Every structure is written in C-alpha cells, then in structure tokens.
Amino acid sequence: MKKDVILYTTTMCPVCGMVRDFLTNMNIEYEEVNVDLNLLEMIKLIGKTRRFSVPQTNINGEWVFGFDPVRILEVLNTKAK
C-alpha cells in the first residue's frame, strides 16, 4: 500500500530540514509543501490542524507535528496494516 506523506514546511525552518532529511534517509517518498511560498496552502493547513507551526507531516490523514521520527514510523506502520 502506497503511503501518502505530505510534509508542510517553511523556508527558514531548521526542524523542517530535520524531518526532510529523516524521510529521505529512510527512503520514504513524500511531497513537500512550502507554506511560505503558498499562502492558500498555509490558510488551509491552519484550518485543518489549528496550528501555526511547522513542520507538520500528514500521513494518509494522520498528523505528526514537529520532528518525531518514532511517531512517523508508528503511523506509517499502522497505516500499512
């Protein structure tokens, strides 16, 4: 089953880079949405999660906030079943 992973970031966010590097190093395919460059996506993200911070990672509809590699792997493994 393919995982739909979307990583919401901003340009100057060092923690976003940590999540990006983790996903890349684990060979997890993801789409990155930079909300600095897309105001509409930022508004939609805040509407969905009620959070103003990044990174936010959506894995098949489940949210992981910040750099939490254990939680990312848990969600990926749960969604695989």
C-alpha positions as CSV (number, residue, x, y, z in Angstrom):
1,M,0.0,0.0,0.0
2,K,1.4,3.4,-1.0
3,K,1.7,5.9,1.7
4,D,0.6,9.5,1.0
5,V,3.1,11.6,3.0
6,I,2.9,15.4,2.8
7,L,5.4,17.5,4.7
8,Y,4.5,21.1,5.3
9,T,7.5,23.4,5.8
10,T,8.8,26.9,5.6
11,T,12.0,28.2,4.0
12,M,13.9,29.1,7.2
13,C,12.8,26.2,9.4
14,P,15.7,24.1,10.7
15,V,13.4,21.4,12.2
16,C,11.7,21.1,8.8
17,G,15.1,20.2,7.4
18,M,15.5,17.5,10.0
19,V,12.2,15.9,9.0
20,R,13.0,16.2,5.3
21,D,16.4,14.5,5.9
22,F,14.8,11.8,8.0
23,L,12.2,11.0,5.4
24,T,14.9,11.0,2.6
25,N,17.3,8.8,4.6
26,M,14.5,6.3,5.4
27,N,13.6,6.2,1.7
28,I,10.1,7.4,2.5
29,E,8.5,9.2,-0.5
30,Y,6.9,12.4,0.3
31,E,5.5,15.6,-1.1
32,E,6.8,18.9,0.3
33,V,4.6,21.9,0.6
34,N,6.4,25.1,1.5
35,V,3.7,27.3,3.0
36,D,6.0,30.4,2.8
37,L,5.5,30.2,-0.9
38,N,1.8,29.4,-1.0
39,L,-0.5,31.5,1.2
40,L,-3.5,29.4,0.3
41,E,-1.9,26.2,1.4
42,M,-0.9,27.9,4.7
43,I,-4.5,29.0,5.3
44,K,-5.8,25.5,4.5
45,L,-3.2,23.9,6.8
46,I,-4.1,26.2,9.8
47,G,-7.8,25.4,9.1
48,K,-7.1,21.7,9.3
49,T,-4.8,21.5,12.3
50,R,-5.4,24.8,14.1
51,R,-1.6,25.1,14.4
52,F,0.6,27.9,13.2
53,S,3.9,25.9,13.5
54,V,5.8,23.8,11.1
55,P,6.9,21.1,10.3
56,Q,3.6,19.3,10.1
57,T,3.5,15.9,8.4
58,N,0.3,14.3,7.1
59,I,0.4,10.6,6.6
60,N,-2.8,9.3,5.0
61,G,-4.8,11.8,7.0
62,E,-3.0,11.4,10.4
63,W,-0.9,14.3,11.6
64,V,2.6,14.3,13.1
65,F,3.9,17.6,14.5
66,G,7.5,18.7,14.8
67,F,10.4,16.3,14.5
68,D,9.1,13.0,15.8
69,P,10.7,10.1,13.9
70,V,9.3,7.5,16.2
71,R,5.8,8.7,15.7
72,I,6.3,9.0,11.9
73,L,7.4,5.3,11.7
74,E,4.5,4.3,14.0
75,V,1.9,6.0,11.8
76,L,3.5,4.5,8.7
77,N,3.5,1.0,10.2
78,T,-0.1,1.4,11.5
79,K,-1.4,2.6,8.1
80,A,0.3,-0.3,6.4
81,K,-1.8,-2.9,8.2
